[in-house]
Amino acid sequence: MSQEEFLLTLKISVTGLDGVTREMTIQEIVAMIGDVIKRSEELKLKEKKLQDEKQKLEDERRNYDDEKLLADTKARHQNNTGMRNEDVTEALQKLHDEQKLLSEQKKQLVEIKMQLEADKEELSEKESALAEIEKKQSEERDRLDANQKHIDAEQRALSEERDQLAEQLADERMKLEQEWEKFAKQKCEENGEDEKQLRIAVPGLDGVVRERTVEEITTLIEEVIEKTEELEEKEQALKRTRAPPPPSLGKGTPPSPRRADDEASSTPPRSPKSEKKALASSTSEQDMILQVKIMVIGLDGVEREMTIAEIIQMVGDVVKKSEELKLKEKELEELKQQVDMKTQRQAKEAQEKGQDHCEDDHLLLSDMHDHDDFEETERLITELKHENQAANEQHKIDAETIREQWQQLKKAKETAQRRIGELNLLQIALRDSKRRNERIKDQTEELEKELEKYKEQLRKNREAKNKFMDQKQEWTIHVHKDKVYYQNAKTGKSQWQKPEEKKDYHEWNLIEELQEKFNTNDKKHKDTISVLEEKLNRSEEKNLAKDEEIQSLREHRNSSTARILKMETDHAKERLSLKQSGLSGEDTEFSASQDIDDDDDEKHLTKSQEELLKKLKTMTREELERKILYMDEKETELKLMIKKLKRGLKADGRKQYDMQKIIEAYEAEIQYLRDLKLNLERTIRAFAREIKTLKRRNKTLEMKNFELTKKLKEAAEENSELTKRLNEAAPR
């Protein structure tokens, strides 16, 4: 047996990690150390393989995301360009239509000029119509006065009849009282009782006969009398407070004081029939009040005529709408609560997943316990606990970020609602302008009709004038006091004028008056036509200036959109070149961790925001800050342009459709820039978060290195001690 074999067979007492001392040969100890080293090398190889596979999967996912992003951006830009082209064509079509309308209006004004010469006919017609209306009104007044006198006479007769009836009733009551006294005395004498305690069978209104004392009967009679007096007083009060009848249409005259005194003097007490009539009249008065029309100014600033019944109905509709809005607010609150519950549920699920991962890790470590590697397993368990705590903290942070995003979305919703309100106001303004244009068209049509009437009337007047002038050449007219006669120029005879000739004379005077009126109106119309022409020229100049401004704004918008498209395409090309060159592979760990951290944030983003986030993940912080500054400048420029356009809209009601389209385009561009800005800020925050996580990981790696160096030192010391023992135990 050689010396080396003897050394290998030497037994040494060794205390294990479980604290138990065992006797082991040096050969067994060496074999055990070899097994541990082999196993550690195998584990390292497995870790490397897993890391390589993970890296490959991440690279494939990134490539797929980039390709998808490029395809989406291309499709979106094509869509946007198509929509913009359609808007431009629509705006040009509207301009063409407006120019056509202007040319038509010019033609109409020229026609109005030609037709305004016949203003005289309508004036004569209106005067004749007014005279007829006045005659009819005077006839109506006479008829009403006659009716009123007849009614007054009937009322007086009725009041006299009522007084007579009242006297007869009083006489009958006195007779009944006397008979009742006699009857009561007879009964008392027969029965020998007191008058007040005498009981009499009296039939009631319900047909039932009851025995009542004299006292009860007298009290009942007194109550009936009191009630009748109260009813009479109420009737008189109603008569006093009764509203006067509605005035007659047209030029009605107020009632004469004489008639009012007669009405006041003849106020007879009312019968049951008159009470029914009063009730019917009160209901008819209520209906009339509900049908009264009132001028009401709406929220859109437009005056409308509405009846009181319509206003009451509208108030009811408003109350219903307010209740519906309250219900909608409740539904929104419930939705918010559901979203909060979902976020809590997600956090719980994430915690449970973390616990499942811990259990899997424990199962993996159970194999190591079989090989008595207790220290290693305990260390791994503590590390997993720390990682679990870190994951829980991260979930809390994610929940806070989700709440912040929810608030941001709420604010965005409020701004959107505000913008919708502004757009509604602009739509109302456009609608009003359309209505004004329609009104102007209707007025022009009415003017045309009136001009036709004027022409016809003027033709008739000219015929009458020519006829009278022919007659006037033969006869000379003389007026003496109130009598009219004329003298023949040829014969020299003079005779009193006939009624027909008198009519002709009056017609001639009317024609002269109308001629003067026509001349004055003609001057007025000419002045108005000149003013309208000046206004038209000014509006044409303004429209030309507006067209130039719109053209410049369109060019500016097209240049800005082209610039944004160029920026985006350049950015996509840079990203592709980086991917192809392999430079983006250096920051794989960073981007992967970012994806992991931002998963919960990206859940609550829209598609456009997700695309922008994916774009901006590769940019540096300086580039992002520069881009944010550029966005702010661009937003201020666009706001100024929108203000100018809105001023233009207020100044002139025309070209509103094109200006509105341009404003909408600029507002959409501002929204796009704001989204970009938000996403840039989000990426900067993600950068900061990643830097923190990398620092934390560096610290943990340093700690692990420190522990490993400690263990290596301990192992070296143990090896040196073992060599010493071996040397000592070896035979000299």
URTAVEN-V240044 format. One record per backbone hydrogen bond with DSSP energy under -1.0 kcal/mol. CO is the residue of the C=O (numbers start at 1). NH is the residue of the N-H. Records with the same first field share a line. If there is no record, write none. Layout:
CO: NH / NH
This chain:
2: 6
3: 7
4: 8
5: 9
7: 10
8: 27
10: 26
12: 24
14: 22
16: 19
20: 16
22: 14
24: 12
25: 29
26: 30
27: 31
28: 32
29: 33
30: 34
31: 35
32: 36
33: 37
34: 38
35: 39
36: 40
37: 41
38: 42
39: 43
40: 44
41: 45
42: 46
43: 47
44: 48
45: 49
46: 50
47: 51
48: 52
49: 53
50: 54
51: 55
52: 56
53: 57
54: 58
55: 59
56: 60
57: 61
58: 62
59: 63
60: 64
61: 65
62: 66
63: 67
64: 68
65: 69
66: 70
67: 71
68: 72
69: 73
70: 74
71: 75
72: 76
73: 77
74: 78
75: 79
76: 80
77: 81
78: 82
79: 83
80: 84
81: 85
82: 86
83: 87
84: 88
85: 89
86: 90
87: 91
88: 92
89: 93
90: 94
91: 95
92: 96
93: 97
94: 98
95: 99
96: 100
97: 101
98: 102
99: 103
100: 104
101: 105
102: 106
103: 107
104: 108
105: 109
106: 110
107: 111
108: 112
109: 113
110: 114
111: 115
112: 116
115: 118
120: 124
121: 125
122: 126
123: 127
124: 128
125: 129
126: 130
127: 131
128: 132
129: 133
130: 134
131: 135
132: 136
133: 137
134: 138
135: 139
136: 140
137: 141
138: 142
139: 143
140: 144
141: 145
142: 146
143: 147
144: 148
145: 149
146: 150
147: 151
148: 152
149: 153
150: 154
151: 155
152: 156
153: 157
154: 158
155: 159
156: 160
157: 161
158: 162
159: 163
160: 164
161: 165
162: 166
163: 167
164: 168
165: 169
166: 170
167: 171
168: 172
169: 173
170: 174
171: 175
172: 176
173: 177
174: 178
175: 179
176: 180
177: 181
178: 182
179: 183
180: 184
181: 185
182: 186
183: 187
184: 188
185: 189
186: 190
187: 191
188: 192
195: 198
196: 215
200: 212
202: 210
204: 207
208: 204
210: 202
212: 200
213: 217
214: 218
215: 219
216: 220
217: 221
218: 222
219: 223
220: 224
221: 225
222: 226
223: 227
224: 228
225: 229
226: 230
227: 231
228: 232
229: 233
230: 234
231: 235
232: 236
233: 237
234: 238
235: 239
236: 240
237: 241
250: 252
256: 260
257: 261
258: 262
259: 263
260: 264
261: 265
262: 266
265: 267
271: 275
272: 276
273: 277
274: 278
275: 279
276: 280
277: 281
278: 282
279: 283
280: 284
281: 285
282: 286
283: 287
284: 288
285: 289
286: 290
287: 291
289: 292
290: 309
292: 308
294: 306
296: 304
298: 301
302: 298
304: 296
306: 294
307: 311
308: 312
309: 313
310: 314
311: 315
312: 316
313: 317
314: 318
315: 319
316: 320
317: 321
318: 322
319: 323
320: 324
321: 325
322: 326
323: 327
324: 328
325: 329
326: 330
327: 331
328: 332
329: 333
330: 334
331: 335
332: 336
333: 337
334: 338
335: 339
336: 340
337: 341
338: 342
339: 343
340: 344
341: 345
342: 346
343: 347
344: 348
345: 349
346: 350
347: 351
348: 352
349: 353
350: 354
351: 355
352: 356
353: 357
354: 358
355: 359
356: 360
357: 361
358: 362
359: 363
360: 364
361: 365
362: 366
365: 369
368: 373
369: 372
373: 377
374: 378
375: 379
376: 380
377: 381
378: 382
379: 383
380: 384
381: 385
382: 386
383: 387
384: 388
385: 389
386: 390
387: 391
388: 392
389: 393
390: 394
391: 395
392: 396
393: 397
394: 398
395: 399
396: 400
397: 401
398: 402
399: 403
400: 404
401: 405
402: 406
403: 407
404: 408
405: 409
406: 410
407: 411
408: 412
409: 413
410: 414
411: 415
412: 416
413: 417
414: 418
415: 419
416: 420
417: 421
418: 422
419: 423
420: 424
421: 425
422: 426
423: 427
424: 428
425: 429
426: 430
427: 431
428: 432
429: 433
430: 434
431: 435
432: 436
433: 437
434: 438
435: 439
436: 440
437: 441
438: 442
439: 443
440: 444
441: 445
442: 446
443: 447
444: 448
445: 449
446: 450
447: 451
448: 452
449: 453
450: 454
451: 455
452: 456
453: 457
454: 458
455: 459
456: 460
457: 461
458: 462
459: 463
460: 464
461: 465
462: 466
463: 467
464: 468
465: 469
466: 470
467: 471
468: 472
469: 473
471: 475
474: 489
476: 487
478: 485
480: 483
483: 480
484: 497
485: 478
486: 495
487: 476
488: 492
493: 488
495: 486
498: 502
499: 503
500: 504
501: 505
502: 506
503: 507
504: 508
505: 509
506: 510
507: 511
508: 512
509: 513
510: 514
511: 515
512: 516
513: 517
514: 518
515: 519
516: 520
517: 521
518: 522
519: 523
520: 524
521: 525
522: 526
523: 527
524: 528
525: 529
526: 530
527: 531
528: 532
529: 533
530: 534
531: 535
532: 536
533: 537
534: 538
535: 539
536: 540
537: 541
538: 542
539: 543
540: 544
541: 545
542: 546
543: 547
544: 548
545: 549
546: 550
547: 551
548: 552
549: 553
550: 554
551: 555
552: 556
553: 557
554: 558
555: 559
556: 560
557: 561
558: 562
559: 563
560: 564
561: 565
562: 566
563: 567
564: 568
565: 569
566: 570
567: 571
568: 572
569: 573
570: 574
571: 575
572: 576
573: 577
574: 578
575: 579
576: 580
577: 581
578: 582 / 583 / 584
583: 586
587: 591
588: 592
589: 593
590: 594
591: 595
592: 596
593: 597
594: 598
598: 602
601: 604
602: 605
606: 610
607: 611
608: 612
609: 613
610: 614
611: 615
612: 616
620: 624
621: 625
622: 626
623: 627
624: 628
625: 629
626: 630
627: 631
628: 632
629: 633
630: 634
631: 635
632: 636
633: 637
634: 638
635: 639
636: 640
637: 641
638: 642
639: 643
640: 644
641: 645
642: 646
643: 647
644: 648
645: 649
646: 650
647: 651
648: 652
655: 659
656: 660
657: 661
658: 662
659: 663
660: 664
661: 665
662: 666
663: 667
664: 668
665: 669
666: 670
667: 671
668: 672
669: 673
670: 674
671: 675
672: 676
673: 677
674: 678
675: 679
676: 680
677: 681
678: 682
679: 683
680: 684
681: 685
682: 686
683: 687
684: 688
685: 689
686: 690
687: 691
688: 692
689: 693
690: 694
691: 695
692: 696
693: 697
694: 698
695: 699
696: 700
697: 701
698: 702
699: 703
700: 704
701: 705
702: 706
703: 707
704: 708
705: 709
706: 710
707: 711
708: 712
709: 713
710: 714
711: 715
712: 716
713: 717
714: 718
715: 719
716: 720
717: 721
718: 722
719: 723
720: 724
721: 725
722: 726
723: 727
724: 728
725: 729
726: 730
